[in-house]
Amino acid sequence: MVEALWSEWTVGLRGGPAIADLDGRWGSRWRAGRQNELQCEEAAMHIVNLQQQQTGCSLDLFCKQLRANRKAKVVQLKR
């Protein structure tokens, strides 16, 4: 989750521009009409931030644990 948010912020999604680039060029104007989407993203970031803080892990270790958990779930689904 954190990795996906970071990627959206710095690189962009599916060939779209990065949020950082949009903010740099347009400020907050490009966000007009997207308040519900932004609230959802902010809530998700808040939840992930709390989870990371509760584990006491570094952000790097927390991301590695998320990836490992995701891979374990995929393996379980394939069984």
mmCIF file of the N, C-alpha and C atoms, coordinates in Angstrom:
data_MODEL
# 
_entry.id   MODEL 
# 
loop_
_atom_site.group_PDB 
_atom_site.id 
_atom_site.type_symbol 
_atom_site.label_atom_id 
_atom_site.label_alt_id 
_atom_site.label_comp_id 
_atom_site.label_asym_id 
_atom_site.label_entity_id 
_atom_site.label_seq_id 
_atom_site.pdbx_PDB_ins_code 
_atom_site.Cartn_x 
_atom_site.Cartn_y 
_atom_site.Cartn_z 
_atom_site.occupancy 
_atom_site.B_iso_or_equiv 
_atom_site.pdbx_formal_charge 
_atom_site.auth_seq_id 
_atom_site.auth_comp_id 
_atom_site.auth_asym_id 
_atom_site.auth_atom_id 
_atom_site.pdbx_PDB_model_num 
ATOM 1   N N  . MET A 1 1  ? 0.819   -1.183  0.000   1.00 0.00 ? 1  MET A N  1 
ATOM 2   C CA . MET A 1 1  ? 0.000   0.000   0.000   1.00 0.00 ? 1  MET A CA 1 
ATOM 3   C C  . MET A 1 1  ? 0.869   1.255   0.000   1.00 0.00 ? 1  MET A C  1 
ATOM 4   N N  . VAL A 1 2  ? 1.819   1.303   0.917   1.00 0.00 ? 2  VAL A N  1 
ATOM 5   C CA . VAL A 1 2  ? 2.713   2.450   0.977   1.00 0.00 ? 2  VAL A CA 1 
ATOM 6   C C  . VAL A 1 2  ? 3.499   2.558   -0.327  1.00 0.00 ? 2  VAL A C  1 
ATOM 7   N N  . GLU A 1 3  ? 3.937   1.414   -0.820  1.00 0.00 ? 3  GLU A N  1 
ATOM 8   C CA . GLU A 1 3  ? 4.712   1.397   -2.065  1.00 0.00 ? 3  GLU A CA 1 
ATOM 9   C C  . GLU A 1 3  ? 3.884   1.930   -3.233  1.00 0.00 ? 3  GLU A C  1 
ATOM 10  N N  . ALA A 1 4  ? 2.617   1.531   -3.307  1.00 0.00 ? 4  ALA A N  1 
ATOM 11  C CA . ALA A 1 4  ? 1.740   1.989   -4.384  1.00 0.00 ? 4  ALA A CA 1 
ATOM 12  C C  . ALA A 1 4  ? 1.487   3.486   -4.289  1.00 0.00 ? 4  ALA A C  1 
ATOM 13  N N  . LEU A 1 5  ? 1.279   3.983   -3.082  1.00 0.00 ? 5  LEU A N  1 
ATOM 14  C CA . LEU A 1 5  ? 1.062   5.415   -2.912  1.00 0.00 ? 5  LEU A CA 1 
ATOM 15  C C  . LEU A 1 5  ? 2.301   6.216   -3.292  1.00 0.00 ? 5  LEU A C  1 
ATOM 16  N N  . TRP A 1 6  ? 3.453   5.710   -2.891  1.00 0.00 ? 6  TRP A N  1 
ATOM 17  C CA . TRP A 1 6  ? 4.712   6.390   -3.243  1.00 0.00 ? 6  TRP A CA 1 
ATOM 18  C C  . TRP A 1 6  ? 4.904   6.397   -4.756  1.00 0.00 ? 6  TRP A C  1 
ATOM 19  N N  . SER A 1 7  ? 4.608   5.283   -5.386  1.00 0.00 ? 7  SER A N  1 
ATOM 20  C CA . SER A 1 7  ? 4.754   5.194   -6.835  1.00 0.00 ? 7  SER A CA 1 
ATOM 21  C C  . SER A 1 7  ? 3.801   6.165   -7.531  1.00 0.00 ? 7  SER A C  1 
ATOM 22  N N  . GLU A 1 8  ? 2.562   6.228   -7.080  1.00 0.00 ? 8  GLU A N  1 
ATOM 23  C CA . GLU A 1 8  ? 1.599   7.170   -7.671  1.00 0.00 ? 8  GLU A CA 1 
ATOM 24  C C  . GLU A 1 8  ? 2.092   8.606   -7.501  1.00 0.00 ? 8  GLU A C  1 
ATOM 25  N N  . TRP A 1 9  ? 2.669   8.905   -6.354  1.00 0.00 ? 9  TRP A N  1 
ATOM 26  C CA . TRP A 1 9  ? 3.143   10.264  -6.074  1.00 0.00 ? 9  TRP A CA 1 
ATOM 27  C C  . TRP A 1 9  ? 4.353   10.629  -6.923  1.00 0.00 ? 9  TRP A C  1 
ATOM 28  N N  . THR A 1 10 ? 5.290   9.698   -7.085  1.00 0.00 ? 10 THR A N  1 
ATOM 29  C CA . THR A 1 10 ? 6.558   10.029  -7.741  1.00 0.00 ? 10 THR A CA 1 
ATOM 30  C C  . THR A 1 10 ? 6.635   9.661   -9.213  1.00 0.00 ? 10 THR A C  1 
ATOM 31  N N  . VAL A 1 11 ? 5.917   8.604   -9.625  1.00 0.00 ? 11 VAL A N  1 
ATOM 32  C CA . VAL A 1 11 ? 6.025   8.105   -11.000 1.00 0.00 ? 11 VAL A CA 1 
ATOM 33  C C  . VAL A 1 11 ? 4.731   8.299   -11.779 1.00 0.00 ? 11 VAL A C  1 
ATOM 34  N N  . GLY A 1 12 ? 3.603   8.055   -11.122 1.00 0.00 ? 12 GLY A N  1 
ATOM 35  C CA . GLY A 1 12 ? 2.301   8.108   -11.792 1.00 0.00 ? 12 GLY A CA 1 
ATOM 36  C C  . GLY A 1 12 ? 1.765   6.707   -11.985 1.00 0.00 ? 12 GLY A C  1 
ATOM 37  N N  . LEU A 1 13 ? 0.507   6.607   -12.361 1.00 0.00 ? 13 LEU A N  1 
ATOM 38  C CA . LEU A 1 13 ? -0.140  5.316   -12.562 1.00 0.00 ? 13 LEU A CA 1 
ATOM 39  C C  . LEU A 1 13 ? -0.506  5.100   -14.021 1.00 0.00 ? 13 LEU A C  1 
ATOM 40  N N  . ARG A 1 14 ? -0.269  3.887   -14.493 1.00 0.00 ? 14 ARG A N  1 
ATOM 41  C CA . ARG A 1 14 ? -0.663  3.475   -15.839 1.00 0.00 ? 14 ARG A CA 1 
ATOM 42  C C  . ARG A 1 14 ? -0.334  4.528   -16.906 1.00 0.00 ? 14 ARG A C  1 
ATOM 43  N N  . GLY A 1 15 ? 0.869   5.066   -16.840 1.00 0.00 ? 15 GLY A N  1 
ATOM 44  C CA . GLY A 1 15 ? 1.314   6.029   -17.836 1.00 0.00 ? 15 GLY A CA 1 
ATOM 45  C C  . GLY A 1 15 ? 0.879   7.453   -17.581 1.00 0.00 ? 15 GLY A C  1 
ATOM 46  N N  . GLY A 1 16 ? 0.113   7.681   -16.514 1.00 0.00 ? 16 GLY A N  1 
ATOM 47  C CA . GLY A 1 16 ? -0.322  9.035   -16.174 1.00 0.00 ? 16 GLY A CA 1 
ATOM 48  C C  . GLY A 1 16 ? 0.776   9.799   -15.461 1.00 0.00 ? 16 GLY A C  1 
ATOM 49  N N  . PRO A 1 17 ? 0.571   11.083  -15.280 1.00 0.00 ? 17 PRO A N  1 
ATOM 50  C CA . PRO A 1 17 ? 1.595   11.895  -14.617 1.00 0.00 ? 17 PRO A CA 1 
ATOM 51  C C  . PRO A 1 17 ? 1.648   11.640  -13.119 1.00 0.00 ? 17 PRO A C  1 
ATOM 52  N N  . ALA A 1 18 ? 2.784   11.909  -12.532 1.00 0.00 ? 18 ALA A N  1 
ATOM 53  C CA . ALA A 1 18 ? 2.960   11.789  -11.081 1.00 0.00 ? 18 ALA A CA 1 
ATOM 54  C C  . ALA A 1 18 ? 2.231   12.927  -10.383 1.00 0.00 ? 18 ALA A C  1 
ATOM 55  N N  . ILE A 1 19 ? 1.728   12.653  -9.201  1.00 0.00 ? 19 ILE A N  1 
ATOM 56  C CA . ILE A 1 19 ? 1.035   13.684  -8.429  1.00 0.00 ? 19 ILE A CA 1 
ATOM 57  C C  . ILE A 1 19 ? 1.972   14.848  -8.137  1.00 0.00 ? 19 ILE A C  1 
ATOM 58  N N  . ALA A 1 20 ? 3.224   14.535  -7.816  1.00 0.00 ? 20 ALA A N  1 
ATOM 59  C CA . ALA A 1 20 ? 4.193   15.598  -7.536  1.00 0.00 ? 20 ALA A CA 1 
ATOM 60  C C  . ALA A 1 20 ? 4.350   16.520  -8.746  1.00 0.00 ? 20 ALA A C  1 
ATOM 61  N N  . ASP A 1 21 ? 4.360   15.967  -9.947  1.00 0.00 ? 21 ASP A N  1 
ATOM 62  C CA . ASP A 1 21 ? 4.465   16.785  -11.161 1.00 0.00 ? 21 ASP A CA 1 
ATOM 63  C C  . ASP A 1 21 ? 3.225   17.649  -11.361 1.00 0.00 ? 21 ASP A C  1 
ATOM 64  N N  . LEU A 1 22 ? 2.052   17.058  -11.137 1.00 0.00 ? 22 LEU A N  1 
ATOM 65  C CA . LEU A 1 22 ? 0.806   17.820  -11.271 1.00 0.00 ? 22 LEU A CA 1 
ATOM 66  C C  . LEU A 1 22 ? 0.758   18.965  -10.268 1.00 0.00 ? 22 LEU A C  1 
ATOM 67  N N  . ASP A 1 23 ? 1.145   18.683  -9.034  1.00 0.00 ? 23 ASP A N  1 
ATOM 68  C CA . ASP A 1 23 ? 1.168   19.727  -8.011  1.00 0.00 ? 23 ASP A CA 1 
ATOM 69  C C  . ASP A 1 23 ? 2.148   20.836  -8.378  1.00 0.00 ? 23 ASP A C  1 
ATOM 70  N N  . GLY A 1 24 ? 3.311   20.448  -8.886  1.00 0.00 ? 24 GLY A N  1 
ATOM 71  C CA . GLY A 1 24 ? 4.313   21.437  -9.272  1.00 0.00 ? 24 GLY A CA 1 
ATOM 72  C C  . GLY A 1 24 ? 3.846   22.333  -10.407 1.00 0.00 ? 24 GLY A C  1 
ATOM 73  N N  . ARG A 1 25 ? 3.089   21.763  -11.318 1.00 0.00 ? 25 ARG A N  1 
ATOM 74  C CA . ARG A 1 25 ? 2.650   22.536  -12.485 1.00 0.00 ? 25 ARG A CA 1 
ATOM 75  C C  . ARG A 1 25 ? 1.366   23.316  -12.236 1.00 0.00 ? 25 ARG A C  1 
ATOM 76  N N  . TRP A 1 26 ? 0.403   22.690  -11.562 1.00 0.00 ? 26 TRP A N  1 
ATOM 77  C CA . TRP A 1 26 ? -0.935  23.279  -11.444 1.00 0.00 ? 26 TRP A CA 1 
ATOM 78  C C  . TRP A 1 26 ? -1.328  23.661  -10.021 1.00 0.00 ? 26 TRP A C  1 
ATOM 79  N N  . GLY A 1 27 ? -0.502  23.356  -9.029  1.00 0.00 ? 27 GLY A N  1 
ATOM 80  C CA . GLY A 1 27 ? -0.923  23.587  -7.647  1.00 0.00 ? 27 GLY A CA 1 
ATOM 81  C C  . GLY A 1 27 ? -2.092  22.673  -7.318  1.00 0.00 ? 27 GLY A C  1 
ATOM 82  N N  . SER A 1 28 ? -3.062  23.163  -6.580  1.00 0.00 ? 28 SER A N  1 
ATOM 83  C CA . SER A 1 28 ? -4.208  22.325  -6.214  1.00 0.00 ? 28 SER A CA 1 
ATOM 84  C C  . SER A 1 28 ? -5.341  22.394  -7.230  1.00 0.00 ? 28 SER A C  1 
ATOM 85  N N  . ARG A 1 29 ? -5.217  23.210  -8.275  1.00 0.00 ? 29 ARG A N  1 
ATOM 86  C CA . ARG A 1 29 ? -6.310  23.363  -9.256  1.00 0.00 ? 29 ARG A CA 1 
ATOM 87  C C  . ARG A 1 29 ? -6.672  22.062  -9.950  1.00 0.00 ? 29 ARG A C  1 
ATOM 88  N N  . TRP A 1 30 ? -5.703  21.189  -10.214 1.00 0.00 ? 30 TRP A N  1 
ATOM 89  C CA . TRP A 1 30 ? -5.989  19.951  -10.933 1.00 0.00 ? 30 TRP A CA 1 
ATOM 90  C C  . TRP A 1 30 ? -6.845  19.005  -10.100 1.00 0.00 ? 30 TRP A C  1 
ATOM 91  N N  . ARG A 1 31 ? -6.918  19.241  -8.801  1.00 0.00 ? 31 ARG A N  1 
ATOM 92  C CA . ARG A 1 31 ? -7.686  18.369  -7.917  1.00 0.00 ? 31 ARG A CA 1 
ATOM 93  C C  . ARG A 1 31 ? -9.166  18.732  -7.850  1.00 0.00 ? 31 ARG A C  1 
ATOM 94  N N  . ALA A 1 32 ? -9.580  19.810  -8.477  1.00 0.00 ? 32 ALA A N  1 
ATOM 95  C CA . ALA A 1 32 ? -10.976 20.257  -8.406  1.00 0.00 ? 32 ALA A CA 1 
ATOM 96  C C  . ALA A 1 32 ? -11.915 19.128  -8.819  1.00 0.00 ? 32 ALA A C  1 
ATOM 97  N N  . GLY A 1 33 ? -12.945 18.910  -8.018  1.00 0.00 ? 33 GLY A N  1 
ATOM 98  C CA . GLY A 1 33 ? -13.927 17.871  -8.323  1.00 0.00 ? 33 GLY A CA 1 
ATOM 99  C C  . GLY A 1 33 ? -13.504 16.477  -7.893  1.00 0.00 ? 33 GLY A C  1 
ATOM 100 N N  . ARG A 1 34 ? -12.374 16.340  -7.238  1.00 0.00 ? 34 ARG A N  1 
ATOM 101 C CA . ARG A 1 34 ? -11.859 15.023  -6.843  1.00 0.00 ? 34 ARG A CA 1 
ATOM 102 C C  . ARG A 1 34 ? -11.810 14.863  -5.335  1.00 0.00 ? 34 ARG A C  1 
ATOM 103 N N  . GLN A 1 35 ? -12.630 15.623  -4.612  1.00 0.00 ? 35 GLN A N  1 
ATOM 104 C CA . GLN A 1 35 ? -12.549 15.633  -3.156  1.00 0.00 ? 35 GLN A CA 1 
ATOM 105 C C  . GLN A 1 35 ? -12.802 14.258  -2.544  1.00 0.00 ? 35 GLN A C  1 
ATOM 106 N N  . ASN A 1 36 ? -13.807 13.514  -3.034  1.00 0.00 ? 36 ASN A N  1 
ATOM 107 C CA . ASN A 1 36 ? -14.092 12.185  -2.469  1.00 0.00 ? 36 ASN A CA 1 
ATOM 108 C C  . ASN A 1 36 ? -12.918 11.237  -2.659  1.00 0.00 ? 36 ASN A C  1 
ATOM 109 N N  . GLU A 1 37 ? -12.325 11.265  -3.843  1.00 0.00 ? 37 GLU A N  1 
ATOM 110 C CA . GLU A 1 37 ? -11.165 10.411  -4.121  1.00 0.00 ? 37 GLU A CA 1 
ATOM 111 C C  . GLU A 1 37 ? -9.994  10.780  -3.215  1.00 0.00 ? 37 GLU A C  1 
ATOM 112 N N  . LEU A 1 38 ? -9.773  12.064  -3.031  1.00 0.00 ? 38 LEU A N  1 
ATOM 113 C CA . LEU A 1 38 ? -8.676  12.512  -2.182  1.00 0.00 ? 38 LEU A CA 1 
ATOM 114 C C  . LEU A 1 38 ? -8.900  12.116  -0.733  1.00 0.00 ? 38 LEU A C  1 
ATOM 115 N N  . GLN A 1 39 ? -10.132 12.210  -0.261  1.00 0.00 ? 39 GLN A N  1 
ATOM 116 C CA . GLN A 1 39 ? -10.432 11.817  1.109   1.00 0.00 ? 39 GLN A CA 1 
ATOM 117 C C  . GLN A 1 39 ? -10.158 10.333  1.313   1.00 0.00 ? 39 GLN A C  1 
ATOM 118 N N  . CYS A 1 40 ? -10.492 9.520   0.320   1.00 0.00 ? 40 CYS A N  1 
ATOM 119 C CA . CYS A 1 40 ? -10.248 8.079   0.407   1.00 0.00 ? 40 CYS A CA 1 
ATOM 120 C C  . CYS A 1 40 ? -8.745  7.803   0.460   1.00 0.00 ? 40 CYS A C  1 
ATOM 121 N N  . GLU A 1 41 ? -7.976  8.472   -0.406  1.00 0.00 ? 41 GLU A N  1 
ATOM 122 C CA . GLU A 1 41 ? -6.525  8.292   -0.409  1.00 0.00 ? 41 GLU A CA 1 
ATOM 123 C C  . GLU A 1 41 ? -5.910  8.752   0.910   1.00 0.00 ? 41 GLU A C  1 
ATOM 124 N N  . GLU A 1 42 ? -6.397  9.858   1.449   1.00 0.00 ? 42 GLU A N  1 
ATOM 125 C CA . GLU A 1 42 ? -5.864  10.355  2.709   1.00 0.00 ? 42 GLU A CA 1 
ATOM 126 C C  . GLU A 1 42 ? -6.177  9.390   3.848   1.00 0.00 ? 42 GLU A C  1 
ATOM 127 N N  . ALA A 1 43 ? -7.373  8.827   3.841   1.00 0.00 ? 43 ALA A N  1 
ATOM 128 C CA . ALA A 1 43 ? -7.749  7.855   4.873   1.00 0.00 ? 43 ALA A CA 1 
ATOM 129 C C  . ALA A 1 43 ? -6.858  6.619   4.782   1.00 0.00 ? 43 ALA A C  1 
ATOM 130 N N  . ALA A 1 44 ? -6.610  6.148   3.558   1.00 0.00 ? 44 ALA A N  1 
ATOM 131 C CA . ALA A 1 44 ? -5.756  4.975   3.364   1.00 0.00 ? 44 ALA A CA 1 
ATOM 132 C C  . ALA A 1 44 ? -4.335  5.266   3.855   1.00 0.00 ? 44 ALA A C  1 
ATOM 133 N N  . MET A 1 45 ? -3.807  6.442   3.531   1.00 0.00 ? 45 MET A N  1 
ATOM 134 C CA . MET A 1 45 ? -2.461  6.792   3.984   1.00 0.00 ? 45 MET A CA 1 
ATOM 135 C C  . MET A 1 45 ? -2.407  6.878   5.510   1.00 0.00 ? 45 MET A C  1 
ATOM 136 N N  . HIS A 1 46 ? -3.461  7.409   6.113   1.00 0.00 ? 46 HIS A N  1 
ATOM 137 C CA . HIS A 1 46 ? -3.507  7.521   7.572   1.00 0.00 ? 46 HIS A CA 1 
ATOM 138 C C  . HIS A 1 46 ? -3.493  6.129   8.220   1.00 0.00 ? 46 HIS A C  1 
ATOM 139 N N  . ILE A 1 47 ? -4.288  5.210   7.680   1.00 0.00 ? 47 ILE A N  1 
ATOM 140 C CA . ILE A 1 47 ? -4.353  3.847   8.225   1.00 0.00 ? 47 ILE A CA 1 
ATOM 141 C C  . ILE A 1 47 ? -3.011  3.145   8.105   1.00 0.00 ? 47 ILE A C  1 
ATOM 142 N N  . VAL A 1 48 ? -2.399  3.250   6.939   1.00 0.00 ? 48 VAL A N  1 
ATOM 143 C CA . VAL A 1 48 ? -1.096  2.601   6.727   1.00 0.00 ? 48 VAL A CA 1 
ATOM 144 C C  . VAL A 1 48 ? -0.039  3.222   7.630   1.00 0.00 ? 48 VAL A C  1 
ATOM 145 N N  . ASN A 1 49 ? -0.081  4.532   7.788   1.00 0.00 ? 49 ASN A N  1 
ATOM 146 C CA . ASN A 1 49 ? 0.865   5.202   8.671   1.00 0.00 ? 49 ASN A CA 1 
ATOM 147 C C  . ASN A 1 49 ? 0.718   4.707   10.107  1.00 0.00 ? 49 ASN A C  1 
ATOM 148 N N  . LEU A 1 50 ? -0.519  4.573   10.579  1.00 0.00 ? 50 LEU A N  1 
ATOM 149 C CA . LEU A 1 50 ? -0.750  4.062   11.930  1.00 0.00 ? 50 LEU A CA 1 
ATOM 150 C C  . LEU A 1 50 ? -0.247  2.627   12.077  1.00 0.00 ? 50 LEU A C  1 
ATOM 151 N N  . GLN A 1 51 ? -0.507  1.801   11.073  1.00 0.00 ? 51 GLN A N  1 
ATOM 152 C CA . GLN A 1 51 ? -0.036  0.418   11.120  1.00 0.00 ? 51 GLN A CA 1 
ATOM 153 C C  . GLN A 1 51 ? 1.483   0.369   11.203  1.00 0.00 ? 51 GLN A C  1 
ATOM 154 N N  . GLN A 1 52 ? 2.138   1.191   10.407  1.00 0.00 ? 52 GLN A N  1 
ATOM 155 C CA . GLN A 1 52 ? 3.603   1.215   10.413  1.00 0.00 ? 52 GLN A CA 1 
ATOM 156 C C  . GLN A 1 52 ? 4.126   1.674   11.762  1.00 0.00 ? 52 GLN A C  1 
ATOM 157 N N  . GLN A 1 53 ? 3.506   2.684   12.352  1.00 0.00 ? 53 GLN A N  1 
ATOM 158 C CA . GLN A 1 53 ? 3.937   3.172   13.659  1.00 0.00 ? 53 GLN A CA 1 
ATOM 159 C C  . GLN A 1 53 ? 3.716   2.125   14.750  1.00 0.00 ? 53 GLN A C  1 
ATOM 160 N N  . GLN A 1 54 ? 2.591   1.392   14.676  1.00 0.00 ? 54 GLN A N  1 
ATOM 161 C CA . GLN A 1 54 ? 2.288   0.384   15.690  1.00 0.00 ? 54 GLN A CA 1 
ATOM 162 C C  . GLN A 1 54 ? 3.277   -0.772  15.657  1.00 0.00 ? 54 GLN A C  1 
ATOM 163 N N  . THR A 1 55 ? 3.796   -1.094  14.487  1.00 0.00 ? 55 THR A N  1 
ATOM 164 C CA . THR A 1 55 ? 4.767   -2.180  14.405  1.00 0.00 ? 55 THR A CA 1 
ATOM 165 C C  . THR A 1 55 ? 6.126   -1.762  14.945  1.00 0.00 ? 55 THR A C  1 
ATOM 166 N N  . GLY A 1 56 ? 6.401   -0.470  14.929  1.00 0.00 ? 56 GLY A N  1 
ATOM 167 C CA . GLY A 1 56 ? 7.706   0.013   15.359  1.00 0.00 ? 56 GLY A CA 1 
ATOM 168 C C  . GLY A 1 56 ? 8.796   -0.249  14.335  1.00 0.00 ? 56 GLY A C  1 
ATOM 169 N N  . CYS A 1 57 ? 8.410   -0.690  13.148  1.00 0.00 ? 57 CYS A N  1 
ATOM 170 C CA . CYS A 1 57 ? 9.371   -0.996  12.079  1.00 0.00 ? 57 CYS A CA 1 
ATOM 171 C C  . CYS A 1 57 ? 9.728   0.262   11.303  1.00 0.00 ? 57 CYS A C  1 
ATOM 172 N N  . SER A 1 58 ? 10.863  0.215   10.661  1.00 0.00 ? 58 SER A N  1 
ATOM 173 C CA . SER A 1 58 ? 11.193  1.270   9.711   1.00 0.00 ? 58 SER A CA 1 
ATOM 174 C C  . SER A 1 58 ? 10.245  1.146   8.523   1.00 0.00 ? 58 SER A C  1 
ATOM 175 N N  . LEU A 1 59 ? 10.135  2.193   7.742   1.00 0.00 ? 59 LEU A N  1 
ATOM 176 C CA . LEU A 1 59 ? 9.263   2.151   6.570   1.00 0.00 ? 59 LEU A CA 1 
ATOM 177 C C  . LEU A 1 59 ? 9.718   1.063   5.597   1.00 0.00 ? 59 LEU A C  1 
ATOM 178 N N  . ASP A 1 60 ? 11.027  0.914   5.448   1.00 0.00 ? 60 ASP A N  1 
ATOM 179 C CA . ASP A 1 60 ? 11.568  -0.122  4.564   1.00 0.00 ? 60 ASP A CA 1 
ATOM 180 C C  . ASP A 1 60 ? 11.151  -1.517  5.023   1.00 0.00 ? 60 ASP A C  1 
ATOM 181 N N  . LEU A 1 61 ? 11.334  -1.813  6.293   1.00 0.00 ? 61 LEU A N  1 
ATOM 182 C CA . LEU A 1 61 ? 10.961  -3.126  6.817   1.00 0.00 ? 61 LEU A CA 1 
ATOM 183 C C  . LEU A 1 61 ? 9.455   -3.342  6.738   1.00 0.00 ? 61 LEU A C  1 
ATOM 184 N N  . PHE A 1 62 ? 8.678   -2.305  7.027   1.00 0.00 ? 62 PHE A N  1 
ATOM 185 C CA . PHE A 1 62 ? 7.220   -2.406  6.953   1.00 0.00 ? 62 PHE A CA 1 
ATOM 186 C C  . PHE A 1 62 ? 6.778   -2.762  5.533   1.00 0.00 ? 62 PHE A C  1 
ATOM 187 N N  . CYS A 1 63 ? 7.357   -2.112  4.530   1.00 0.00 ? 63 CYS A N  1 
ATOM 188 C CA . CYS A 1 63 ? 7.025   -2.413  3.123   1.00 0.00 ? 63 CYS A CA 1 
ATOM 189 C C  . CYS A 1 63 ? 7.407   -3.851  2.776   1.00 0.00 ? 63 CYS A C  1 
ATOM 190 N N  . LYS A 1 64 ? 8.557   -4.302  3.251   1.00 0.00 ? 64 LYS A N  1 
ATOM 191 C CA . LYS A 1 64 ? 8.979   -5.680  2.991   1.00 0.00 ? 64 LYS A CA 1 
ATOM 192 C C  . LYS A 1 64 ? 8.003   -6.671  3.617   1.00 0.00 ? 64 LYS A C  1 
ATOM 193 N N  . GLN A 1 65 ? 7.523   -6.360  4.821   1.00 0.00 ? 65 GLN A N  1 
ATOM 194 C CA . GLN A 1 65 ? 6.545   -7.236  5.473   1.00 0.00 ? 65 GLN A CA 1 
ATOM 195 C C  . GLN A 1 65 ? 5.224   -7.251  4.708   1.00 0.00 ? 65 GLN A C  1 
ATOM 196 N N  . LEU A 1 66 ? 4.795   -6.091  4.208   1.00 0.00 ? 66 LEU A N  1 
ATOM 197 C CA . LEU A 1 66 ? 3.561   -6.035  3.413   1.00 0.00 ? 66 LEU A CA 1 
ATOM 198 C C  . LEU A 1 66 ? 3.685   -6.903  2.161   1.00 0.00 ? 66 LEU A C  1 
ATOM 199 N N  . ARG A 1 67 ? 4.823   -6.801  1.482   1.00 0.00 ? 67 ARG A N  1 
ATOM 200 C CA . ARG A 1 67 ? 5.028   -7.614  0.272   1.00 0.00 ? 67 ARG A CA 1 
ATOM 201 C C  . ARG A 1 67 ? 5.034   -9.102  0.607   1.00 0.00 ? 67 ARG A C  1 
ATOM 202 N N  . ALA A 1 68 ? 5.695   -9.461  1.699   1.00 0.00 ? 68 ALA A N  1 
ATOM 203 C CA . ALA A 1 68 ? 5.747   -10.878 2.106   1.00 0.00 ? 68 ALA A CA 1 
ATOM 204 C C  . ALA A 1 68 ? 4.350   -11.390 2.447   1.00 0.00 ? 68 ALA A C  1 
ATOM 205 N N  . ASN A 1 69 ? 3.567   -10.593 3.145   1.00 0.00 ? 69 ASN A N  1 
ATOM 206 C CA . ASN A 1 69 ? 2.193   -10.995 3.477   1.00 0.00 ? 69 ASN A CA 1 
ATOM 207 C C  . ASN A 1 69 ? 1.344   -11.150 2.220   1.00 0.00 ? 69 ASN A C  1 
ATOM 208 N N  . ARG A 1 70 ? 1.521   -10.233 1.266   1.00 0.00 ? 70 ARG A N  1 
ATOM 209 C CA . ARG A 1 70 ? 0.758   -10.304 0.011   1.00 0.00 ? 70 ARG A CA 1 
ATOM 210 C C  . ARG A 1 70 ? 1.120   -11.576 -0.750  1.00 0.00 ? 70 ARG A C  1 
ATOM 211 N N  . LYS A 1 71 ? 2.405   -11.901 -0.817  1.00 0.00 ? 71 LYS A N  1 
ATOM 212 C CA . LYS A 1 71 ? 2.832   -13.117 -1.505  1.00 0.00 ? 71 LYS A CA 1 
ATOM 213 C C  . LYS A 1 71 ? 2.287   -14.357 -0.818  1.00 0.00 ? 71 LYS A C  1 
ATOM 214 N N  . ALA A 1 72 ? 2.257   -14.361 0.513   1.00 0.00 ? 72 ALA A N  1 
ATOM 215 C CA . ALA A 1 72 ? 1.730   -15.507 1.265   1.00 0.00 ? 72 ALA A CA 1 
ATOM 216 C C  . ALA A 1 72 ? 0.239   -15.693 0.976   1.00 0.00 ? 72 ALA A C  1 
ATOM 217 N N  . LYS A 1 73 ? -0.498  -14.611 0.866   1.00 0.00 ? 73 LYS A N  1 
ATOM 218 C CA . LYS A 1 73 ? -1.934  -14.696 0.567   1.00 0.00 ? 73 LYS A CA 1 
ATOM 219 C C  . LYS A 1 73 ? -2.165  -15.245 -0.836  1.00 0.00 ? 73 LYS A C  1 
ATOM 220 N N  . VAL A 1 74 ? -1.338  -14.846 -1.779  1.00 0.00 ? 74 VAL A N  1 
ATOM 221 C CA . VAL A 1 74 ? -1.468  -15.345 -3.151  1.00 0.00 ? 74 VAL A CA 1 
ATOM 222 C C  . VAL A 1 74 ? -1.222  -16.850 -3.189  1.00 0.00 ? 74 VAL A C  1 
ATOM 223 N N  . VAL A 1 75 ? -0.219  -17.299 -2.456  1.00 0.00 ? 75 VAL A N  1 
ATOM 224 C CA . VAL A 1 75 ? 0.079   -18.729 -2.389  1.00 0.00 ? 75 VAL A CA 1 
ATOM 225 C C  . VAL A 1 75 ? -1.095  -19.487 -1.794  1.00 0.00 ? 75 VAL A C  1 
ATOM 226 N N  . GLN A 1 76 ? -1.706  -18.955 -0.746  1.00 0.00 ? 76 GLN A N  1 
ATOM 227 C CA . GLN A 1 76 ? -2.866  -19.601 -0.119  1.00 0.00 ? 76 GLN A CA 1 
ATOM 228 C C  . GLN A 1 76 ? -4.037  -19.678 -1.089  1.00 0.00 ? 76 GLN A C  1 
ATOM 229 N N  . LEU A 1 77 ? -4.250  -18.644 -1.862  1.00 0.00 ? 77 LEU A N  1 
ATOM 230 C CA . LEU A 1 77 ? -5.362  -18.636 -2.819  1.00 0.00 ? 77 LEU A CA 1 
ATOM 231 C C  . LEU A 1 77 ? -5.172  -19.674 -3.919  1.00 0.00 ? 77 LEU A C  1 
ATOM 232 N N  . LYS A 1 78 ? -3.924  -19.944 -4.284  1.00 0.00 ? 78 LYS A N  1 
ATOM 233 C CA . LYS A 1 78 ? -3.641  -20.899 -5.349  1.00 0.00 ? 78 LYS A CA 1 
ATOM 234 C C  . LYS A 1 78 ? -3.843  -22.337 -4.904  1.00 0.00 ? 78 LYS A C  1 
ATOM 235 N N  . ARG A 1 79 ? -3.886  -22.574 -3.607  1.00 0.00 ? 79 ARG A N  1 
ATOM 236 C CA . ARG A 1 79 ? -4.016  -23.953 -3.094  1.00 0.00 ? 79 ARG A CA 1 
ATOM 237 C C  . ARG A 1 79 ? -5.400  -24.465 -3.268  1.00 0.00 ? 79 ARG A C  1 
# 
